[in-house]
Amino acid sequence: MPTYNYTCPTHGTFSAHASMKAYKDPQNCPTCEKPSPRDFITAPQISTRNPRPKANQSGGPKGRELKHAPGCSCSSCTSS
């Protein structure tokens, strides 16, 4: 579930989880419980339960480096 930032007029910014369907709905401030509007300055943060290492980091099977897909044109694959 994404985490969004909300701004309480009294206590400032706080983060709360909300479904993507309810992203526009105000959330109650954890301090004063007043409904607070979403702060639209930042993008939602989405976390995963099992993050995977990036392709150029080690940590693949048996410590091998993970490979990019054939035809990848990133700087790691094109530098010689």
Secondary structure, DSSP 8 states (H G I E B T S, - for coil): --EEEEEETTTEEEEEE--GGGTTS-EE-TTT--EE-B-TTS--B---SS----TTSB-SGGG-B----TT--SHHHH--
